[in-house]
Amino acid sequence: MTEQFAVWTENDAEQSARWGSTSNAPVPKRIVVADDTMKADDAYRLACEGTALLWRGDFQNARQLSKAVASRIDRKPRRASEDPAKAFHLHRQTQGRRAQILGMLLIPLDADLSIPLRRAPDAQVALTEAFGITGEPSVRSLRDILGAIGAHEWHRKGVFIEALDARVHPAFGVFSPVRGEYVDLVASAPLPSTESAFDIGTGTGVLAAVLAQRGVKAVTATDQDPGHCNALVATSRGLATAIR
């Protein structure tokens, strides 16, 4: 993949840094420098217009600004439809637009993935696990960075799955199985057969592990994301289940 660079003007000079995006979002066409003096209404307006904000202020204030912008997004009345398919499409459209706007708040990263902002967390380990060391300064959205930090904690602590009586340790980019209702459903629903089962889009592999534990002889789990497949292997080994 061709490397992309974010470009902006700061101190009357053109600056640039490597662009990174977990969701493969394009480089914002316009980037302006922002700090603690930026008001939420102005940030929201600029983000809606497609202007990204490169943060130079306090890291915790950036988090607060992001929350304030999110509240302004959520105030807008949502389009509704009685048709389930159209309602689902509108919901996805709204969520996509929300993510796009919130993704306009950018955080600079040094070459070692440290965050050169006041009151920034020491997140080098989490960011290295998620993004890998590039050896050069970069720019990412605050959402990406907070997601990587949160994923690191999920991976470190694990998520207890009652149906397995064990912890699953999801890696970055793999949905954490924090909603237990679907796990409980697979753990308790009558099985039409115990000869074979398929888990399509397996993620952490938790559902495949539940099926294997219930005595299904051949459980095949697939996912198009290599990172998810690695998580599946880790889950299978950790629980000593036979999943392929």
TORTILO-410011 format. One record per residue (C-alpha): residue number from 1; residue in one letter; x negated, y, z negated. Coordinates in nm, 2 decimals. Example, Ala and Ser with C-alpha at 12.3 -4.5 7.8 and 13.67 -1.06 7.14 Angstrom:
2
+-----+------+--------+--------+--------+
| seq | type |     px |     py |     pz |
+-----+------+--------+--------+--------+
|   1 |    A |  -1.23 |  -0.45 |  -0.78 |
|   2 |    S |  -1.37 |  -0.11 |  -0.71 |
+-----+------+--------+--------+--------+
This chain:
244
+-----+------+--------+--------+--------+
| seq | type |     px |     py |     pz |
+-----+------+--------+--------+--------+
|   1 |    M |   0.00 |   0.00 |   0.00 |
|   2 |    T |  -0.13 |   0.34 |   0.09 |
|   3 |    E |  -0.23 |   0.56 |  -0.21 |
|   4 |    Q |  -0.01 |   0.87 |  -0.26 |
|   5 |    F |  -0.11 |   1.19 |  -0.43 |
|   6 |    A |   0.09 |   1.45 |  -0.62 |
|   7 |    V |  -0.01 |   1.80 |  -0.52 |
|   8 |    W |   0.07 |   2.12 |  -0.71 |
|   9 |    T |  -0.06 |   2.47 |  -0.77 |
|  10 |    E |  -0.21 |   2.56 |  -1.11 |
|  11 |    N |  -0.43 |   2.85 |  -1.21 |
|  12 |    D |  -0.41 |   2.98 |  -0.85 |
|  13 |    A |  -0.57 |   2.67 |  -0.71 |
|  14 |    E |  -0.43 |   2.35 |  -0.55 |
|  15 |    Q |  -0.45 |   2.05 |  -0.77 |
|  16 |    S |  -0.39 |   1.68 |  -0.70 |
|  17 |    A |  -0.37 |   1.35 |  -0.88 |
|  18 |    R |  -0.28 |   0.99 |  -0.79 |
|  19 |    W |   0.09 |   0.93 |  -0.78 |
|  20 |    G |   0.24 |   0.63 |  -0.97 |
|  21 |    S |   0.59 |   0.51 |  -0.98 |
|  22 |    T |   0.73 |   0.18 |  -1.11 |
|  23 |    S |   1.04 |   0.22 |  -0.90 |
|  24 |    N |   0.84 |   0.32 |  -0.59 |
|  25 |    A |   0.99 |   0.66 |  -0.60 |
|  26 |    P |   0.85 |   0.90 |  -0.34 |
|  27 |    V |   0.61 |   1.18 |  -0.44 |
|  28 |    P |   0.81 |   1.49 |  -0.52 |
|  29 |    K |   0.78 |   1.74 |  -0.24 |
|  30 |    R |   0.76 |   2.03 |  -0.49 |
|  31 |    I |   0.59 |   2.02 |  -0.83 |
|  32 |    V |   0.57 |   2.31 |  -1.07 |
|  33 |    V |   0.38 |   2.33 |  -1.40 |
|  34 |    A |   0.60 |   2.34 |  -1.71 |
|  35 |    D |   0.54 |   2.37 |  -2.09 |
|  36 |    D |   0.72 |   2.42 |  -2.42 |
|  37 |    T |   0.88 |   2.75 |  -2.30 |
|  38 |    M |   1.09 |   2.56 |  -2.04 |
|  39 |    K |   1.46 |   2.57 |  -2.12 |
|  40 |    A |   1.68 |   2.26 |  -2.07 |
|  41 |    D |   1.92 |   2.44 |  -1.84 |
|  42 |    D |   1.63 |   2.55 |  -1.61 |
|  43 |    A |   1.47 |   2.21 |  -1.62 |
|  44 |    Y |   1.81 |   2.05 |  -1.52 |
|  45 |    R |   1.86 |   2.30 |  -1.24 |
|  46 |    L |   1.51 |   2.25 |  -1.10 |
|  47 |    A |   1.53 |   1.87 |  -1.12 |
|  48 |    C |   1.87 |   1.87 |  -0.94 |
|  49 |    E |   1.71 |   2.08 |  -0.67 |
|  50 |    G |   1.44 |   1.82 |  -0.62 |
|  51 |    T |   1.16 |   2.01 |  -0.80 |
|  52 |    A |   0.95 |   1.81 |  -1.04 |
|  53 |    L |   0.80 |   1.95 |  -1.36 |
|  54 |    L |   0.44 |   1.86 |  -1.45 |
|  55 |    W |   0.43 |   1.88 |  -1.82 |
|  56 |    R |   0.15 |   2.07 |  -2.00 |
|  57 |    G |   0.32 |   2.12 |  -2.34 |
|  58 |    D |   0.37 |   1.91 |  -2.64 |
|  59 |    F |   0.45 |   1.54 |  -2.56 |
|  60 |    Q |   0.73 |   1.51 |  -2.82 |
|  61 |    N |   0.88 |   1.83 |  -2.68 |
|  62 |    A |   0.89 |   1.66 |  -2.34 |
|  63 |    R |   1.09 |   1.38 |  -2.49 |
|  64 |    Q |   1.33 |   1.62 |  -2.64 |
|  65 |    L |   1.36 |   1.81 |  -2.31 |
|  66 |    S |   1.44 |   1.48 |  -2.13 |
|  67 |    K |   1.71 |   1.40 |  -2.38 |
|  68 |    A |   1.86 |   1.75 |  -2.33 |
|  69 |    V |   1.86 |   1.71 |  -1.95 |
|  70 |    A |   2.02 |   1.37 |  -1.99 |
|  71 |    S |   2.30 |   1.52 |  -2.19 |
|  72 |    R |   2.37 |   1.77 |  -1.92 |
|  73 |    I |   2.38 |   1.50 |  -1.66 |
|  74 |    D |   2.63 |   1.30 |  -1.87 |
|  75 |    R |   2.86 |   1.60 |  -1.92 |
|  76 |    K |   2.95 |   1.60 |  -1.55 |
|  77 |    P |   3.28 |   1.42 |  -1.49 |
|  78 |    R |   3.23 |   1.09 |  -1.31 |
|  79 |    R |   3.42 |   0.99 |  -1.00 |
|  80 |    A |   3.65 |   0.70 |  -1.05 |
|  81 |    S |   3.83 |   0.44 |  -0.84 |
|  82 |    E |   4.09 |   0.17 |  -0.91 |
|  83 |    D |   3.91 |  -0.05 |  -0.65 |
|  84 |    P |   3.66 |  -0.27 |  -0.85 |
|  85 |    A |   3.41 |  -0.28 |  -0.56 |
|  86 |    K |   3.42 |   0.10 |  -0.50 |
|  87 |    A |   3.41 |   0.16 |  -0.88 |
|  88 |    F |   3.10 |  -0.05 |  -0.91 |
|  89 |    H |   2.94 |   0.14 |  -0.61 |
|  90 |    L |   3.02 |   0.47 |  -0.77 |
|  91 |    H |   2.87 |   0.36 |  -1.10 |
|  92 |    R |   2.55 |   0.25 |  -0.93 |
|  93 |    Q |   2.54 |   0.57 |  -0.73 |
|  94 |    T |   2.58 |   0.78 |  -1.05 |
|  95 |    Q |   2.31 |   0.58 |  -1.24 |
|  96 |    G |   2.07 |   0.61 |  -0.95 |
|  97 |    R |   2.12 |   0.99 |  -0.93 |
|  98 |    R |   2.07 |   1.01 |  -1.31 |
|  99 |    A |   1.74 |   0.82 |  -1.29 |
| 100 |    Q |   1.63 |   1.04 |  -1.00 |
| 101 |    I |   1.69 |   1.36 |  -1.20 |
| 102 |    L |   1.52 |   1.23 |  -1.52 |
| 103 |    G |   1.23 |   1.10 |  -1.32 |
| 104 |    M |   1.14 |   1.46 |  -1.23 |
| 105 |    L |   0.97 |   1.52 |  -1.56 |
| 106 |    L |   0.61 |   1.42 |  -1.50 |
| 107 |    I |   0.33 |   1.35 |  -1.74 |
| 108 |    P |  -0.05 |   1.37 |  -1.65 |
| 109 |    L |  -0.27 |   1.08 |  -1.73 |
| 110 |    D |  -0.65 |   1.08 |  -1.75 |
| 111 |    A |  -0.86 |   0.82 |  -1.57 |
| 112 |    D |  -0.86 |   0.59 |  -1.87 |
| 113 |    L |  -0.48 |   0.63 |  -1.90 |
| 114 |    S |  -0.49 |   0.84 |  -2.21 |
| 115 |    I |  -0.23 |   1.12 |  -2.22 |
| 116 |    P |  -0.40 |   1.47 |  -2.25 |
| 117 |    L |  -0.11 |   1.64 |  -2.43 |
| 118 |    R |  -0.05 |   1.75 |  -2.79 |
| 119 |    R |   0.11 |   1.49 |  -3.01 |
| 120 |    A |   0.09 |   1.23 |  -2.74 |
| 121 |    P |   0.08 |   0.86 |  -2.86 |
| 122 |    D |  -0.22 |   0.64 |  -2.82 |
| 123 |    A |  -0.07 |   0.43 |  -2.54 |
| 124 |    Q |  -0.37 |   0.32 |  -2.34 |
| 125 |    V |  -0.32 |  -0.05 |  -2.41 |
| 126 |    A |   0.05 |  -0.03 |  -2.32 |
| 127 |    L |  -0.01 |   0.17 |  -2.00 |
| 128 |    T |  -0.30 |  -0.05 |  -1.90 |
| 129 |    E |  -0.09 |  -0.36 |  -1.93 |
| 130 |    A |   0.18 |  -0.20 |  -1.72 |
| 131 |    F |  -0.01 |  -0.01 |  -1.46 |
| 132 |    G |  -0.37 |  -0.12 |  -1.46 |
| 133 |    I |  -0.67 |   0.10 |  -1.47 |
| 134 |    T |  -0.72 |   0.31 |  -1.15 |
| 135 |    G |  -1.03 |   0.49 |  -1.26 |
| 136 |    E |  -0.89 |   0.83 |  -1.16 |
| 137 |    P |  -0.64 |   1.09 |  -1.30 |
| 138 |    S |  -0.28 |   1.02 |  -1.22 |
| 139 |    V |   0.07 |   1.15 |  -1.26 |
| 140 |    R |   0.38 |   0.95 |  -1.36 |
| 141 |    S |   0.73 |   1.02 |  -1.48 |
| 142 |    L |   0.80 |   1.04 |  -1.85 |
| 143 |    R |   1.05 |   0.76 |  -1.80 |
| 144 |    D |   0.78 |   0.53 |  -1.66 |
| 145 |    I |   0.55 |   0.60 |  -1.95 |
| 146 |    L |   0.82 |   0.55 |  -2.22 |
| 147 |    G |   0.93 |   0.23 |  -2.05 |
| 148 |    A |   0.58 |   0.09 |  -2.06 |
| 149 |    I |   0.54 |   0.18 |  -2.43 |
| 150 |    G |   0.87 |   0.02 |  -2.51 |
| 151 |    A |   0.79 |  -0.29 |  -2.31 |
| 152 |    H |   0.46 |  -0.33 |  -2.49 |
| 153 |    E |   0.64 |  -0.34 |  -2.82 |
| 154 |    W |   0.90 |  -0.59 |  -2.70 |
| 155 |    H |   0.61 |  -0.81 |  -2.57 |
| 156 |    R |   0.42 |  -0.78 |  -2.89 |
| 157 |    K |   0.70 |  -0.84 |  -3.13 |
| 158 |    G |   0.91 |  -1.07 |  -2.92 |
| 159 |    V |   1.29 |  -1.10 |  -2.91 |
| 160 |    F |   1.45 |  -1.37 |  -3.12 |
| 161 |    I |   1.68 |  -1.59 |  -2.92 |
| 162 |    E |   1.92 |  -1.78 |  -3.16 |
| 163 |    A |   2.01 |  -2.04 |  -2.90 |
| 164 |    L |   1.64 |  -2.14 |  -2.87 |
| 165 |    D |   1.55 |  -2.07 |  -3.24 |
| 166 |    A |   1.24 |  -1.90 |  -3.10 |
| 167 |    R |   1.11 |  -1.57 |  -2.98 |
| 168 |    V |   1.07 |  -1.47 |  -2.62 |
| 169 |    H |   0.80 |  -1.21 |  -2.53 |
| 170 |    P |   0.91 |  -1.02 |  -2.21 |
| 171 |    A |   0.64 |  -0.84 |  -2.02 |
| 172 |    F |   0.66 |  -0.50 |  -1.86 |
| 173 |    G |   0.92 |  -0.49 |  -1.58 |
| 174 |    V |   1.11 |  -0.79 |  -1.70 |
| 175 |    F |   1.45 |  -0.72 |  -1.86 |
| 176 |    S |   1.45 |  -0.80 |  -2.23 |
| 177 |    P |   1.72 |  -1.05 |  -2.33 |
| 178 |    V |   1.86 |  -0.83 |  -2.60 |
| 179 |    R |   2.22 |  -0.90 |  -2.50 |
| 180 |    G |   2.30 |  -1.23 |  -2.66 |
| 181 |    E |   2.65 |  -1.29 |  -2.52 |
| 182 |    Y |   2.54 |  -1.44 |  -2.19 |
| 183 |    V |   2.27 |  -1.65 |  -2.36 |
| 184 |    D |   2.53 |  -1.79 |  -2.60 |
| 185 |    L |   2.77 |  -1.86 |  -2.31 |
| 186 |    V |   2.50 |  -2.07 |  -2.13 |
| 187 |    A |   2.42 |  -2.24 |  -2.46 |
| 188 |    S |   2.78 |  -2.34 |  -2.54 |
| 189 |    A |   2.97 |  -2.37 |  -2.21 |
| 190 |    P |   3.05 |  -2.72 |  -2.08 |
| 191 |    L |   2.80 |  -2.83 |  -1.82 |
| 192 |    P |   2.93 |  -2.99 |  -1.50 |
| 193 |    S |   2.62 |  -3.20 |  -1.48 |
| 194 |    T |   2.29 |  -3.25 |  -1.66 |
| 195 |    E |   2.10 |  -3.37 |  -1.35 |
| 196 |    S |   1.99 |  -3.03 |  -1.22 |
| 197 |    A |   2.04 |  -2.66 |  -1.25 |
| 198 |    F |   1.92 |  -2.34 |  -1.08 |
| 199 |    D |   1.85 |  -2.01 |  -1.25 |
| 200 |    I |   1.84 |  -1.75 |  -0.97 |
| 201 |    G |   1.68 |  -1.42 |  -1.07 |
| 202 |    T |   1.54 |  -1.58 |  -1.39 |
| 203 |    G |   1.36 |  -1.28 |  -1.54 |
| 204 |    T |   1.21 |  -1.41 |  -1.87 |
| 205 |    G |   1.34 |  -1.76 |  -1.80 |
| 206 |    V |   1.55 |  -1.76 |  -2.12 |
| 207 |    L |   1.86 |  -1.91 |  -1.95 |
| 208 |    A |   1.65 |  -2.18 |  -1.78 |
| 209 |    A |   1.49 |  -2.26 |  -2.12 |
| 210 |    V |   1.84 |  -2.29 |  -2.28 |
| 211 |    L |   1.95 |  -2.53 |  -2.00 |
| 212 |    A |   1.64 |  -2.74 |  -2.04 |
| 213 |    Q |   1.69 |  -2.75 |  -2.41 |
| 214 |    R |   2.05 |  -2.87 |  -2.35 |
| 215 |    G |   1.91 |  -3.17 |  -2.17 |
| 216 |    V |   1.93 |  -3.07 |  -1.80 |
| 217 |    K |   1.68 |  -3.30 |  -1.64 |
| 218 |    A |   1.56 |  -3.07 |  -1.36 |
| 219 |    V |   1.58 |  -2.69 |  -1.41 |
| 220 |    T |   1.46 |  -2.48 |  -1.11 |
| 221 |    A |   1.41 |  -2.11 |  -1.19 |
| 222 |    T |   1.33 |  -1.85 |  -0.92 |
| 223 |    D |   1.27 |  -1.48 |  -0.90 |
| 224 |    Q |   1.14 |  -1.26 |  -0.62 |
| 225 |    D |   0.92 |  -1.06 |  -0.86 |
| 226 |    P |   0.59 |  -1.22 |  -0.93 |
| 227 |    G |   0.58 |  -1.05 |  -1.27 |
| 228 |    H |   0.90 |  -1.22 |  -1.36 |
| 229 |    C |   0.76 |  -1.56 |  -1.25 |
| 230 |    N |   0.47 |  -1.51 |  -1.48 |
| 231 |    A |   0.71 |  -1.43 |  -1.76 |
| 232 |    L |   0.89 |  -1.75 |  -1.69 |
| 233 |    V |   0.57 |  -1.96 |  -1.70 |
| 234 |    A |   0.49 |  -1.80 |  -2.04 |
| 235 |    T |   0.83 |  -1.87 |  -2.17 |
| 236 |    S |   0.82 |  -2.23 |  -2.05 |
| 237 |    R |   0.48 |  -2.29 |  -2.21 |
| 238 |    G |   0.57 |  -2.12 |  -2.53 |
| 239 |    L |   0.89 |  -2.33 |  -2.58 |
| 240 |    A |   0.75 |  -2.65 |  -2.43 |
| 241 |    T |   1.04 |  -2.68 |  -2.19 |
| 242 |    A |   1.03 |  -2.84 |  -1.85 |
| 243 |    I |   1.11 |  -2.57 |  -1.60 |
| 244 |    R |   0.98 |  -2.54 |  -1.25 |
+-----+------+--------+--------+--------+
